[in-house]
């Protein structure tokens, strides 16, 4: 069965979508079966995976409203297939913005995504959910469906403030809605070791969260920033870039970490 992870942080602009699409591509590159779920109405993870959100006939919106199954709504990107790091995409577009209003009065409103994913869990090793920055009903669906949370964060002072809020949110969801939910790890992104403050914050994270901090560090990298404008993850856009290679290393670390926990299927050959 798949391990389901939300990529979440209540602070905006910390690289959640970049982390989601590049981790998905990295996991695919090392032989894992991956489904990427875009839970953000902006649809950036969809576009960044080589899929035009405006052309989608069915999306995550239809899955949440139970007018389509995940099997019917998921798509593949031909460009990712060509790049050798293909994963399935459950895309989103602006229709998703209306889902929160439409879900207000329905039963099991916070568990719609969990129910939809349950039907395809056996087909994947990893399911990654790109959450919007706000704590909304959409984010709550992601947290209720997930086994754990991956937290991308910049090593800056205000990022520590946002992390405290997120930890409290996860504790509340764990206590009331999803007993399986836990923080899987903190991923340091857009990291520049030449900046003293970033190094200090990184040291604070490791001191406080210990093994919850991933060993892999994603450097600040121009090619990663350019990749979305070409509609691709950096791992597919420029595999030789430092940032792309770091995400492949992160994918390997994720597989090893979950394997050591004894909770993931054996890795397939790359």
C-alpha positions as CSV (number, residue, x, y, z in Angstrom):
1,X,0.0,0.0,0.0
2,X,1.1,3.5,-0.7
3,X,2.5,5.9,1.9
4,X,0.6,9.1,1.6
5,X,2.4,12.4,2.5
6,X,1.2,16.0,2.5
7,X,3.7,18.6,1.6
8,X,2.5,21.4,3.8
9,X,3.5,24.7,5.4
10,X,1.1,27.4,6.5
11,X,3.6,30.0,5.4
12,X,3.5,30.9,1.7
13,X,6.4,31.0,-0.7
14,X,8.5,28.3,1.0
15,X,8.7,26.0,-2.0
16,X,5.9,23.5,-1.3
17,X,5.0,23.0,-4.9
18,X,8.6,22.9,-6.1
19,X,9.2,20.3,-3.4
20,X,6.2,18.2,-4.4
21,X,6.8,18.0,-8.1
22,X,10.6,17.5,-7.8
23,X,10.2,14.8,-5.1
24,X,7.6,13.1,-7.3
25,X,9.9,13.2,-10.2
26,X,12.9,12.1,-8.1
27,X,10.9,9.1,-6.6
28,X,9.8,8.1,-10.1
29,X,13.4,8.3,-11.3
30,X,14.5,5.8,-8.6
31,X,11.8,3.3,-9.6
32,X,8.9,4.2,-7.4
33,X,5.2,4.4,-8.5
34,X,4.0,7.8,-7.6
35,X,0.7,9.8,-7.7
36,X,0.9,13.6,-7.3
37,X,-2.3,15.2,-6.0
38,X,-2.7,19.0,-6.6
39,X,-4.9,20.4,-3.8
40,X,-4.2,24.0,-4.6
41,X,-6.8,25.9,-6.8
42,X,-3.9,27.7,-8.5
43,X,-2.9,24.5,-10.1
44,X,0.8,25.2,-10.1
45,X,1.8,21.6,-9.4
46,X,-0.4,20.5,-12.3
47,X,1.2,23.0,-14.7
48,X,4.7,22.3,-13.3
49,X,4.2,18.6,-14.1
50,X,3.7,19.3,-17.8
51,X,-0.1,19.3,-17.8
52,X,-2.3,22.2,-19.0
53,X,-4.8,22.7,-16.2
54,X,-7.2,24.5,-18.6
55,X,-7.5,21.3,-20.7
56,X,-8.4,18.9,-17.9
57,X,-11.8,17.3,-18.3
58,X,-11.8,16.0,-14.7
59,X,-9.8,17.1,-11.7
60,X,-9.4,16.7,-7.9
61,X,-12.5,18.9,-7.7
62,X,-14.6,16.1,-9.3
63,X,-13.1,13.5,-6.9
64,X,-13.9,15.6,-3.8
65,X,-17.5,16.1,-5.1
66,X,-17.6,12.4,-5.8
67,X,-18.6,12.9,-9.5
68,X,-15.5,11.1,-10.6
69,X,-13.0,8.5,-9.3
70,X,-9.2,9.0,-9.0
71,X,-8.8,6.5,-11.8
72,X,-11.0,8.6,-14.1
73,X,-9.5,11.9,-13.2
74,X,-5.7,11.2,-13.1
75,X,-3.5,11.9,-16.1
76,X,0.1,11.4,-17.3
77,X,2.4,13.9,-18.8
78,X,4.0,12.8,-22.1
79,X,6.9,15.2,-21.4
80,X,7.7,13.4,-18.1
81,X,7.5,10.0,-19.8
82,X,10.1,11.2,-22.3
83,X,12.3,12.5,-19.4
84,X,12.2,9.1,-17.6
85,X,10.6,10.4,-14.4
86,X,6.9,9.9,-15.1
87,X,4.3,10.0,-12.3
88,X,0.5,10.1,-12.3
89,X,-1.1,13.5,-11.8
90,X,-4.5,14.3,-10.1
91,X,-4.7,17.8,-11.3
92,X,-6.4,21.0,-10.2
93,X,-7.6,24.2,-11.7
94,X,-9.7,27.2,-10.6
95,X,-12.8,25.0,-10.2
96,X,-11.3,23.8,-7.0
97,X,-11.8,27.2,-5.4
98,X,-15.5,26.5,-5.3
99,X,-15.1,23.1,-3.6
100,X,-14.9,24.5,-0.1
101,X,-18.2,26.2,-0.4
102,X,-19.9,23.2,-1.9
103,X,-18.4,20.8,0.7
104,X,-19.6,22.9,3.7
105,X,-22.9,21.0,4.2
106,X,-21.9,17.5,3.0
107,X,-21.2,14.5,5.1
108,X,-17.6,13.4,5.7
109,X,-16.5,16.7,4.1
110,X,-13.0,16.4,5.5
111,X,-12.5,12.8,4.5
112,X,-13.5,13.0,0.8
113,X,-9.9,12.8,-0.4
114,X,-9.1,9.9,1.9
115,X,-12.0,7.9,0.5
116,X,-11.0,8.6,-3.1
117,X,-7.4,7.7,-2.6
118,X,-8.3,4.5,-0.7
119,X,-9.4,2.9,-4.0
120,X,-6.0,3.4,-5.7
121,X,-3.6,3.0,-2.8
122,X,-2.5,-0.4,-3.9
123,X,-1.3,0.9,-7.3
124,X,1.3,3.2,-5.8
125,X,4.4,3.3,-3.5
126,X,4.0,7.0,-2.7
127,X,1.1,9.5,-3.0
128,X,2.2,13.2,-2.6
129,X,-0.3,15.9,-1.9
130,X,0.5,19.5,-2.6
131,X,-1.5,21.6,-0.1
132,X,-2.4,25.3,-0.3
133,X,-0.7,27.6,2.2
134,X,-3.8,28.3,4.3
135,X,-5.4,26.0,6.8
136,X,-8.6,25.4,4.8
137,X,-11.0,22.6,4.2
138,X,-8.8,21.5,1.3
139,X,-5.7,21.3,3.5
140,X,-7.7,19.5,6.1
141,X,-8.7,16.9,3.5
142,X,-5.0,16.4,2.7
143,X,-4.1,16.0,6.4
144,X,-6.9,13.6,7.0
145,X,-5.8,11.4,4.1
146,X,-2.1,11.4,4.9
147,X,0.1,9.2,7.0
148,X,2.6,12.0,7.5
149,X,3.6,15.6,6.6
150,X,6.8,16.7,4.8
151,X,7.6,20.3,5.8
152,X,9.7,22.3,3.4
153,X,11.1,25.4,5.0
154,X,13.6,28.2,4.5
155,X,16.1,28.7,7.2
156,X,14.9,32.1,8.2
157,X,13.5,33.6,11.4
158,X,9.9,33.9,10.3
159,X,9.9,30.3,9.0
160,X,10.4,29.2,12.6
161,X,7.3,31.1,13.6
162,X,5.3,29.5,10.9
163,X,6.6,26.1,11.8
164,X,5.3,26.5,15.4
165,X,1.8,27.1,14.0
166,X,2.0,24.1,11.7
167,X,3.1,21.8,14.5
168,X,0.1,22.9,16.5
169,X,-2.3,22.3,13.6
170,X,-0.9,18.8,13.0
171,X,-1.3,18.0,16.7
172,X,-5.0,19.0,16.6
173,X,-5.7,17.0,13.4
174,X,-3.8,14.0,15.0
175,X,-5.9,14.3,18.2
176,X,-9.3,14.8,16.5
177,X,-9.3,13.4,13.0
178,X,-6.3,11.3,12.0
179,X,-4.4,9.3,14.6
180,X,-1.8,8.2,12.0
181,X,-0.7,11.8,11.2
182,X,2.8,12.8,12.1
183,X,5.6,15.0,10.9
184,X,7.8,12.8,8.7
185,X,10.6,15.3,8.4
186,X,11.7,18.9,7.8
187,X,13.3,19.7,4.5
188,X,15.7,22.7,4.3
189,X,15.1,24.4,0.9
190,X,16.6,27.4,-0.9
191,X,19.6,27.0,1.4
192,X,22.7,29.2,1.0
193,X,25.4,28.1,3.5
194,X,27.2,31.4,2.9
195,X,24.4,33.3,4.9
196,X,25.2,33.1,8.6
197,X,21.6,33.4,9.7
198,X,20.5,30.4,7.5
199,X,23.3,28.3,9.1
200,X,22.2,29.3,12.5
201,X,18.5,28.5,11.9
202,X,19.6,25.2,10.4
203,X,21.5,24.4,13.6
204,X,18.5,25.3,15.7
205,X,16.3,23.0,13.7
206,X,18.7,20.1,14.1
207,X,19.0,20.8,17.8
208,X,15.3,20.9,18.4
209,X,13.9,18.3,15.9
210,X,17.0,16.0,15.7
211,X,16.3,13.1,13.3
212,X,13.1,14.7,12.0
213,X,15.4,17.0,9.9
214,X,16.2,15.4,6.6
215,X,19.9,15.0,5.9
216,X,19.4,16.3,2.3
217,X,19.5,20.0,1.9
218,X,18.1,21.6,-1.3
219,X,20.4,24.5,-2.4
220,X,19.2,27.8,-3.8
221,X,19.4,27.0,-7.5
222,X,18.5,29.1,-10.6
223,X,17.6,26.1,-12.7
224,X,15.0,24.9,-10.2
225,X,13.4,28.4,-10.3
226,X,13.4,28.4,-14.1
227,X,11.9,24.9,-14.6
228,X,8.2,25.8,-13.8
229,X,8.2,28.3,-16.7
230,X,8.9,25.4,-19.0
231,X,6.2,23.3,-17.4
232,X,8.5,20.7,-15.9
233,X,10.1,19.8,-12.5
234,X,13.7,20.7,-12.3
235,X,14.6,17.0,-12.1
236,X,13.2,16.6,-15.7
237,X,14.2,20.1,-17.0
238,X,17.9,20.0,-16.1
239,X,18.9,16.7,-14.4
240,X,22.5,17.9,-14.1
241,X,21.6,21.0,-12.0
242,X,22.7,21.0,-8.3
243,X,19.1,21.4,-7.2
244,X,17.8,18.6,-9.3
245,X,20.5,16.2,-8.1
246,X,19.6,17.2,-4.5
247,X,16.0,16.3,-5.1
248,X,17.0,12.9,-6.4
249,X,19.1,12.4,-3.3
250,X,16.1,13.5,-1.2
251,X,13.9,10.9,-3.0
252,X,16.5,8.2,-2.1
253,X,16.5,9.4,1.5
254,X,12.7,9.2,1.6
255,X,12.7,5.6,0.3
256,X,15.4,4.6,2.8
257,X,13.7,6.3,5.7
258,X,10.3,4.6,5.0
259,X,12.0,1.3,4.3
260,X,13.8,1.5,7.7
261,X,10.4,2.1,9.3
262,X,9.3,-1.1,7.6
263,X,6.3,0.5,6.0
264,X,6.9,0.6,2.2
265,X,7.0,-2.0,-0.6
266,X,10.4,-3.0,-1.8
267,X,12.0,-0.6,-4.2
268,X,11.7,-1.6,-7.9
269,X,14.7,-1.4,-10.2
270,X,15.3,2.1,-11.6
